[in-house]
């Protein structure tokens, strides 16, 4: 697996783990049981974390494009 794929996999894996943790937090005893206030905080935290990881994904693709452009320039 190349470096970009590894880094993308890591970001996606972290997002999956965050969603699993969110699910577990809203099911403290195996049943959905959380106050609306706590749910709001958990949702906000999850959104923030997912957005960070998605920003990383975007930056990885930008970096790839920049490197590809530089390689083309170096060939000319």
C-alpha positions, 0 to 999 in steps of 0.5 A: 500500500502506498503512503497516500493509501496508508494515510487515507486508511488511517484517517478513515479508520479513526473516523470509524472508531469515533463513530463506534465510540459515539454509539457506545456512549449513547448506549451506556448499558446496551440500551440508548439512554442519554439526555438530550443535553449530553447527546448534543455534546456528543454529536458536537464532539463527533462532528468536530472530530470527523471534520478534522479527519475530513480536512486531513483527507482533503489536504492529503489529496491537495498534497498529491496534486501539488507533487504531481504538478511539480513532477510534471514541471521537473520533466519539462 
